[in-house]
Amino acid sequence: MHELAFPLLVGLVILALAFDFLNGLHDAANSIATVVATRLLRPVQAVVFAAFFNFAAYFLSIIFPELHKVAETIGKGIVDKDLVTPAVVFGALVGAMFWNIVTWLKGIPSSSSHALVGGIVGAGVAHAGFEGIEWTGLNKTVIAIFLSPMLGMLLAMLVMLVSSWALHRATAKIAEKTFRRLHLLSSAAYSVSHGLNDAQKTMGIIAVLLYSTGYLQGEFHVPHWVAFSCYVAIALGTLSGGWKIIETMGGRITKLSHHQGFAASTGGSIMVFTASLLGIPVSTTHTITGSIIGAGVARRASAVRWGVASNVVAAWFITIPASAIVAAAFYGITRLF
């Protein structure tokens, strides 16, 4: 157990919630890019819509507590929880926030999730070496970097195929009206899945901080107040928007119809809900990007702006190492004091 004065503990919890807020701000585009691009909702309406359903995930987690395995993976599945110190938590959070801010300013839809994972790895290795890494949890997270966008793309293409067949006899007017409604429902589902998976990452960080400093009694778990606070923080962050990334996600990768928006949101939500059930901190940004590309490819491959998409993919590969390096540096700074 590591001793930490209560005011410093409060400061680190606030820093973690600030990361959660930034996560919502950075990832606001995930669930509303398609409804903005298709003009199903105006931007302000879409942001409020996404924030509401981000928070609604809190109630879903109460009904289905097995969906909260991601917090355990972040808290004790990336770095050995007994080796985590307040300095490691500080370094991890600052490393992740630094990378989020850089990519947000550049309008690059990188992954807040993997920025946090990179931060944990970087600060953890700086503190305890590679012996402290929990390779099972880290490996499944890294594998998900590559699988989640590909599976999201395939699922979106499958939804496009099945829904096209289901409504092939409908008139254009009826089909358009049906897909508008389905698009709104699927976007709500994706917002819930986004809030569910992403808020848990901050829960895991706060829980392991409390555990390592002796403020969490008994076995490792996420206190109720931590879960509630994290869902509120990510919803408020989403409410603040993320307009540069929304532009990239909603319009620059490919132009979307309501049919494609429905397919992308549905494929993405299936993928993220499954990841939450398996305890994998999947990137909701990667997943919806792959799903949007899949919906575009289902129309025709030339509909996708592959230059923009390749820039997005490049950001995926450098997120973990970049945030890990920054986290290790800030961990080192704490050692000076």
C-alpha positions in Angstrom: 0.0 0.0 0.0 1.3 3.5 -0.9 0.6 6.4 1.4 -1.0 9.5 -0.2 -2.4 12.5 1.5 -6.1 12.9 1.0 -5.9 16.3 -0.8 -3.5 14.7 -3.3 -5.9 11.7 -3.7 -8.8 14.1 -4.5 -6.5 15.9 -7.0 -5.8 12.7 -8.8 -9.4 11.7 -8.9 -10.3 15.1 -10.3 -7.5 14.7 -12.9 -9.0 11.3 -13.9 -12.5 12.8 -14.2 -10.9 15.5 -16.4 -9.5 12.8 -18.6 -13.0 11.3 -18.8 -14.5 14.6 -19.7 -11.8 15.0 -22.4 -12.6 11.5 -23.6 -16.2 12.5 -24.1 -15.2 15.7 -25.8 -12.7 13.9 -28.1 -15.0 11.0 -28.9 -18.2 13.1 -29.3 -18.0 12.3 -33.0 -18.2 8.6 -32.5 -22.0 8.3 -32.2 -23.2 11.5 -33.9 -21.0 11.8 -36.9 -23.5 9.9 -39.1 -26.6 11.7 -37.9 -24.8 15.1 -38.5 -23.4 14.1 -41.9 -26.9 12.9 -43.1 -28.6 16.0 -41.5 -30.8 13.7 -39.5 -30.2 16.0 -36.5 -28.7 19.4 -36.3 -25.2 19.5 -34.6 -26.5 20.9 -31.3 -29.3 18.4 -31.2 -27.0 15.5 -32.0 -24.5 16.4 -29.2 -27.3 16.6 -26.6 -28.7 13.3 -28.0 -25.3 11.6 -27.7 -24.6 13.0 -24.2 -28.0 11.7 -22.9 -27.4 8.2 -24.2 -23.8 8.2 -23.0 -25.1 8.7 -19.5 -28.0 6.2 -20.0 -25.3 3.5 -20.1 -25.1 3.9 -16.3 -28.5 2.5 -15.9 -27.8 -0.4 -18.3 -24.7 -1.3 -16.2 -26.9 -1.5 -13.1 -29.2 -3.9 -14.8 -26.4 -5.9 -16.4 -23.3 -5.7 -14.1 -21.4 -8.2 -16.2 -21.0 -5.4 -18.7 -18.5 -3.7 -16.3 -15.6 -6.0 -17.0 -13.7 -3.3 -18.9 -13.0 -1.4 -15.7 -11.3 -4.5 -14.2 -9.1 -4.9 -17.3 -7.9 -1.3 -17.1 -7.6 -1.4 -13.3 -5.7 -4.7 -12.9 -5.3 -6.3 -16.3 -2.7 -4.0 -18.0 -0.3 -3.5 -15.2 -0.2 -5.5 -11.9 -2.5 -3.6 -9.6 -0.1 -4.2 -6.7 2.7 -2.3 -8.5 0.6 0.7 -9.4 1.5 3.9 -7.4 -0.1 7.4 -7.4 2.9 8.5 -9.6 2.0 5.8 -12.2 -1.6 6.9 -12.3 -0.5 10.6 -12.7 1.9 9.7 -15.5 -0.7 7.5 -17.3 -3.4 10.2 -17.2 -1.1 13.1 -18.3 0.3 11.0 -21.1 -3.2 10.1 -22.4 -4.5 13.6 -22.0 -1.5 15.1 -23.9 -2.1 12.8 -26.9 -5.9 13.4 -26.8 -5.3 17.2 -26.9 -2.8 17.0 -29.8 -5.1 14.8 -31.9 -8.1 16.9 -31.0 -6.4 20.1 -32.1 -5.4 18.4 -35.4 -8.9 16.9 -35.9 -7.6 13.4 -35.9 -10.0 10.7 -34.6 -7.5 8.8 -32.6 -8.4 6.5 -29.7 -8.7 7.9 -26.2 -8.9 4.3 -25.0 -5.6 3.3 -26.4 -4.0 6.6 -25.3 -4.9 5.6 -21.8 -3.6 2.1 -22.3 -0.4 3.5 -23.7 -0.2 5.9 -20.7 -0.6 3.0 -18.2 2.0 0.9 -20.0 4.5 3.8 -20.2 4.2 4.8 -16.6 4.0 1.2 -15.4 7.2 0.2 -17.3 9.0 3.3 -16.1 8.1 2.3 -12.5 8.5 -1.5 -12.4 9.9 -2.6 -15.7 8.3 -5.0 -18.1 7.8 -7.5 -15.3 4.9 -5.5 -14.1 3.0 -5.8 -17.4 -0.1 -8.1 -17.4 0.5 -9.5 -20.9 -2.9 -11.3 -21.2 -4.9 -8.1 -20.7 -2.5 -6.0 -22.9 -2.4 -8.5 -25.7 -6.2 -8.7 -26.0 -6.3 -4.9 -26.0 -3.6 -4.7 -28.8 -5.3 -7.4 -30.9 -8.6 -5.4 -30.6 -6.8 -2.4 -32.2 -6.7 -4.4 -35.4 -9.8 -6.5 -35.1 -12.3 -3.9 -34.0 -12.3 -1.7 -37.1 -12.2 -4.7 -39.5 -15.0 -6.4 -37.7 -16.9 -3.1 -37.6 -16.4 -2.8 -41.3 -17.6 -6.3 -42.0 -20.6 -6.0 -39.7 -21.6 -2.7 -41.4 -21.4 -4.3 -44.8 -23.5 -7.3 -43.6 -26.1 -4.9 -42.2 -26.2 -3.1 -45.5 -26.7 -6.3 -47.4 -29.4 -7.7 -45.1 -31.4 -4.4 -44.8 -31.2 -3.9 -48.6 -32.7 -7.4 -49.1 -35.3 -6.8 -46.5 -36.6 -3.6 -48.1 -36.0 -4.4 -51.7 -39.7 -4.3 -52.5 -40.4 -1.1 -50.7 -40.8 2.2 -52.5 -38.0 4.7 -52.3 -40.1 7.0 -50.0 -41.0 4.2 -47.6 -37.4 2.9 -47.6 -36.0 6.4 -46.8 -38.5 6.9 -44.0 -37.7 3.5 -42.5 -34.0 4.0 -42.6 -34.3 7.5 -41.0 -36.0 5.9 -38.0 -33.6 3.0 -37.9 -30.6 5.3 -38.2 -31.8 7.3 -35.1 -32.3 4.1 -33.1 -28.9 2.7 -34.1 -27.2 6.0 -33.2 -28.8 5.9 -29.8 -27.5 2.3 -29.3 -24.0 3.3 -30.4 -24.0 6.2 -27.9 -25.0 3.9 -25.1 -22.3 1.4 -26.1 -19.7 4.2 -26.3 -20.6 5.5 -22.8 -20.5 2.0 -21.4 -17.1 1.0 -22.7 -15.3 4.4 -22.5 -16.5 5.5 -19.0 -15.2 2.2 -17.5 -11.6 3.1 -18.5 -11.6 6.0 -16.1 -13.4 3.9 -13.5 -10.6 1.3 -13.6 -8.0 4.1 -13.1 -9.7 5.6 -10.1 -10.4 2.2 -8.6 -6.8 1.1 -8.8 -5.7 4.4 -7.3 -8.0 3.9 -4.4 -6.9 0.3 -4.1 -3.2 1.1 -4.1 -3.5 3.8 -1.5 -5.7 1.8 0.9 -8.8 3.9 0.4 -10.6 0.9 -1.2 -11.5 -1.8 1.3 -11.8 -5.5 0.4 -11.2 -6.9 -3.0 -10.7 -4.8 -6.1 -14.0 -3.4 -7.3 -15.5 -0.1 -8.7 -17.4 1.8 -6.0 -20.8 3.1 -7.0 -19.9 6.8 -6.6 -16.9 6.2 -9.0 -19.1 4.7 -11.7 -21.7 7.5 -11.4 -19.1 10.2 -11.5 -17.4 8.8 -14.6 -20.7 8.5 -16.5 -21.5 12.1 -15.6 -18.0 13.3 -16.7 -18.1 11.6 -20.1 -21.6 12.8 -20.8 -20.6 16.4 -20.0 -17.6 16.0 -22.2 -19.7 14.8 -25.1 -22.1 17.7 -24.5 -19.1 20.0 -25.1 -18.7 18.6 -28.6 -15.7 17.9 -30.8 -16.4 19.6 -34.0 -13.2 19.1 -35.9 -13.3 15.3 -35.4 -17.1 15.3 -36.2 -16.2 16.8 -39.6 -13.6 14.1 -40.3 -15.8 11.2 -39.1 -19.0 12.4 -40.7 -18.1 13.8 -44.0 -14.5 13.6 -45.1 -14.1 9.8 -45.0 -17.3 9.2 -47.1 -20.6 10.7 -47.8 -23.4 8.8 -46.1 -27.1 8.1 -46.7 -29.5 7.2 -43.8 -29.2 3.6 -44.9 -25.4 3.7 -44.6 -25.6 5.7 -41.3 -27.9 3.0 -39.9 -25.6 0.2 -41.1 -22.5 1.9 -39.6 -24.0 2.6 -36.2 -25.5 -0.8 -36.0 -22.3 -2.6 -36.9 -20.4 -0.5 -34.5 -22.7 -0.9 -31.5 -22.7 -4.7 -31.9 -18.9 -4.7 -31.9 -18.6 -2.4 -28.8 -21.3 -4.1 -26.7 -19.6 -7.4 -27.4 -16.2 -6.0 -26.4 -17.7 -4.7 -23.1 -19.1 -8.1 -22.3 -15.7 -9.6 -22.9 -13.9 -7.0 -20.8 -11.9 -5.6 -23.8 -11.3 -1.8 -23.7 -11.9 -1.5 -27.4 -11.6 1.8 -29.3 -15.0 3.2 -30.1 -13.2 5.6 -32.5 -11.5 2.8 -34.4 -14.7 0.8 -34.5 -17.0 3.4 -35.9 -14.4 4.5 -38.4 -14.2 1.0 -39.7 -18.0 0.8 -39.8 -18.3 4.0 -41.7 -15.7 2.7 -44.2 -17.7 -0.5 -44.5 -20.9 1.3 -45.2 -19.2 3.3 -47.8 -17.5 0.3 -49.5 -20.9 -1.5 -49.6 -22.0 1.3 -52.0 -18.8 1.3 -54.0 -15.1 1.4 -53.0 -14.5 4.7 -54.8 -17.0 6.3 -52.4 -14.4 6.2 -49.6 -11.7 8.9 -49.5 -8.9 6.5 -48.8 -6.3 9.3 -48.3 -8.3 10.6 -45.2 -8.9 7.0 -44.0 -5.2 6.2 -44.3 -4.3 9.2 -42.1 -6.8 8.0 -39.5 -5.2 4.5 -39.5 -1.7 6.0 -39.2 -2.8 7.7 -35.9 -4.0 4.3 -34.6 -0.5 2.8 -34.8 1.3 5.6 -33.1 -1.2 6.3 -30.3 0.0 3.8 -27.7 3.7 4.4 -28.1 3.3 8.2 -28.3 1.2 8.3 -25.1 3.5 5.7 -23.4 6.6 7.9 -24.0 4.9 11.0 -22.6 3.5 9.1 -19.6 7.0 7.7 -18.8 8.4 11.2 -19.0 5.8 12.6 -16.6 6.3 9.6 -14.2 10.0 10.5 -14.2 9.2 14.1 -13.4 7.3 13.0 -10.3 10.4 11.1 -9.1 12.3 14.3 -9.0 10.0 15.6 -6.3 
